[in-house]
Amino acid sequence: MSQSIPITWSTAEATSPQIPVQAEKLSNYDLILRCQAGLRPEKAAFSELMRRYQSHVDRVLYHLAPDWSDRSDLAQEVWIRVYRNLKRLQEPAKFRGWLSRITTNLFYDELRKRKRVSSPLSLDAPRIFDDGEMDWELPSGDPGPAEQLATREFYDQLREAIADLPEVFRITIVLREIEGMAYEEIAEITGVSLGTVKSRIARARQRLQLQLQAYLQD
């Protein structure tokens, strides 16, 4: 009588560890989650995070401090702060805004240290809405219709108008119109009251509209 031979099935496939997805293939949301997973951000994931958002940091610093020669050093400090504090971010979907606040806070810290007047900011041409308020957009790689139609003379006048703004007006208008920060956030960053923030923004808009009135009329 023949003996039965027990049949065993390999479980290697079931027990083999899953190969993690490469950082560059993750969505922004999942990439941030991976950076938050360990005690410190994973090197490959954090490097990919920097690659995706470096241009945003550079753009914010350019608008806030166009004449500073050490913006690259400031950008490095931004990422050091991000590395140290990323686990504190409760909502990964809001990483971009959180990154903007870190960048702006660093700039303002440096500004207080230097105690000097910044040169005029170089901003995109404003658009005028029915309520008379201005909205400013970050520059894109391709010129839009508004940029194509804008004349050189308008840009020159815009730069002169911005040059006439006191430093506190220029910084506040950037934080509000370019970074899109809430009044409360600006007040916290600049260390002034909410009423002062609103007043500075209103006065800055009024001055710019007054000086550019001839160019803003239909």
C-alpha positions in Angstrom: 0.0 0.0 0.0 1.5 3.2 -1.1 1.9 6.0 1.4 0.2 9.3 0.8 2.6 12.2 0.2 1.6 15.4 1.9 1.3 18.3 -0.4 2.4 21.7 0.9 1.8 25.1 -0.8 4.4 27.8 -0.8 3.4 30.8 1.2 6.4 32.9 0.1 4.3 35.1 -2.1 1.9 35.8 0.7 4.5 36.5 3.4 7.0 38.4 1.2 7.3 42.1 2.2 5.7 44.6 -0.1 8.1 46.8 -2.0 7.4 50.4 -1.1 6.4 52.8 -3.8 9.1 55.1 -5.0 8.8 58.6 -3.6 8.6 60.3 -7.0 5.5 58.2 -7.8 3.5 59.2 -4.8 0.9 62.0 -4.7 1.8 65.1 -2.8 -0.5 64.0 0.0 1.0 60.5 0.3 4.5 61.9 0.0 3.9 64.2 3.0 2.4 61.3 5.0 5.5 59.2 4.3 7.7 62.1 5.5 5.7 62.2 8.7 5.7 58.4 9.3 9.1 58.0 11.0 10.8 59.9 13.8 12.4 62.0 11.1 11.4 62.4 7.5 12.7 59.6 5.2 15.6 61.0 3.2 14.3 60.0 -0.3 10.8 61.2 0.4 12.0 64.5 1.9 14.3 65.1 -1.1 11.3 64.6 -3.4 9.2 67.0 -1.3 11.9 69.6 -1.7 12.1 69.1 -5.4 8.4 69.6 -5.9 8.1 72.7 -3.7 11.5 74.4 -4.1 10.2 76.7 -6.8 7.3 77.8 -4.5 9.7 78.8 -1.7 12.0 80.6 -4.2 9.0 82.5 -5.6 7.8 83.6 -2.2 11.2 84.8 -1.2 11.7 86.6 -4.5 8.5 88.6 -4.0 9.3 89.5 -0.4 13.0 90.2 -0.8 14.0 90.7 -4.4 17.2 92.5 -3.6 18.6 90.1 -1.0 21.6 88.3 -2.3 21.3 85.5 0.3 17.8 84.2 -0.7 19.3 80.8 -1.4 20.5 80.6 2.2 17.1 81.6 3.4 15.6 78.9 1.3 17.8 76.3 2.9 16.8 77.6 6.4 13.1 77.2 5.3 13.7 73.5 4.6 15.5 73.0 7.9 12.4 74.3 9.7 10.2 72.1 7.6 12.3 69.1 8.4 12.1 69.8 12.1 8.4 70.6 12.3 6.7 68.5 9.6 5.2 66.1 12.0 3.3 68.9 13.6 1.4 69.5 10.4 -2.1 68.2 11.2 -3.6 68.5 7.7 -1.2 67.3 4.9 -3.5 68.7 2.3 -2.7 72.2 3.5 1.1 71.8 3.2 1.5 74.5 0.6 -0.1 77.2 2.8 1.9 75.9 5.8 5.1 76.1 3.8 4.2 79.7 2.8 3.8 80.7 6.4 7.1 79.2 7.4 8.8 81.0 4.5 7.2 84.3 5.4 7.9 84.0 9.1 11.6 83.3 8.3 11.7 86.4 6.1 10.1 88.6 8.7 12.5 87.3 11.4 15.4 88.3 9.1 13.8 91.6 8.3 13.6 92.4 12.0 17.2 91.5 12.5 18.5 93.6 9.6 16.3 96.6 10.5 16.7 98.2 7.1 14.3 99.4 4.4 13.8 96.9 1.6 13.9 97.9 -2.1 10.6 98.0 -4.0 8.9 94.7 -4.7 8.5 93.6 -8.3 4.9 92.4 -8.8 2.8 91.4 -11.6 0.3 93.8 -13.2 -2.9 94.2 -11.1 -6.4 93.4 -12.2 -9.2 95.7 -11.2 -12.6 94.2 -10.2 -16.0 95.9 -9.8 -15.4 96.6 -6.2 -12.1 98.4 -7.0 -9.9 95.9 -5.2 -6.7 94.6 -6.8 -5.7 91.0 -7.1 -2.2 90.0 -8.0 -1.2 86.6 -9.5 2.1 84.8 -9.2 4.1 84.7 -12.5 3.5 81.7 -14.7 5.8 80.2 -17.3 3.6 81.4 -20.2 2.3 85.0 -20.5 -1.4 85.3 -20.1 -3.7 87.7 -22.0 -3.4 90.4 -19.5 0.4 90.3 -19.7 0.4 90.3 -23.4 -1.8 93.4 -23.5 0.1 95.3 -20.8 2.4 98.1 -22.1 5.9 98.7 -21.0 4.8 102.1 -19.7 2.3 100.6 -17.4 4.9 98.3 -15.8 7.2 101.2 -15.3 4.5 103.2 -13.6 3.6 100.2 -11.5 7.1 99.8 -10.2 7.3 103.5 -9.4 4.0 103.4 -7.6 5.2 100.4 -5.5 8.5 102.2 -4.8 6.4 105.0 -3.2 4.8 102.6 -0.7 6.3 102.4 2.8 8.0 99.1 3.5 5.2 98.0 5.9 2.6 98.6 3.1 4.6 96.7 0.6 5.1 93.6 2.8 1.5 93.6 3.9 0.1 93.8 0.4 2.4 90.9 -0.7 1.2 88.7 2.2 -2.4 89.5 1.4 -2.6 89.7 -2.4 0.2 87.3 -3.4 0.3 84.8 -0.6 -3.4 85.0 0.0 -3.0 85.0 3.8 -5.9 85.9 6.0 -5.8 89.2 7.9 -5.4 87.3 11.2 -2.3 85.5 9.8 -0.8 88.7 8.7 -1.4 90.3 12.0 0.3 87.4 13.8 3.3 87.4 11.5 3.8 91.2 11.5 3.1 91.6 15.2 0.4 94.3 14.7 -3.3 94.5 15.4 -5.9 93.2 13.0 -7.1 96.8 12.5 -3.6 98.0 11.6 -3.3 95.2 9.0 -6.6 96.1 7.3 -5.7 99.8 7.4 -2.3 99.2 5.7 -3.8 97.1 3.0 -6.6 99.6 2.3 -4.1 102.5 2.2 -1.7 100.6 0.0 -4.5 99.8 -2.5 -5.7 103.4 -2.4 -2.2 104.8 -3.1 -1.6 102.4 -6.0 -5.0 103.0 -7.6 -4.5 106.8 -7.3 -1.1 106.7 -9.0 -2.1 104.2 -11.7 -5.6 105.8 -12.3 -4.7 106.9 -15.8 -3.8 103.3 -16.7 -6.6 101.6 -15.0 -9.5 103.4 -16.7 -11.3 101.7 -19.5 
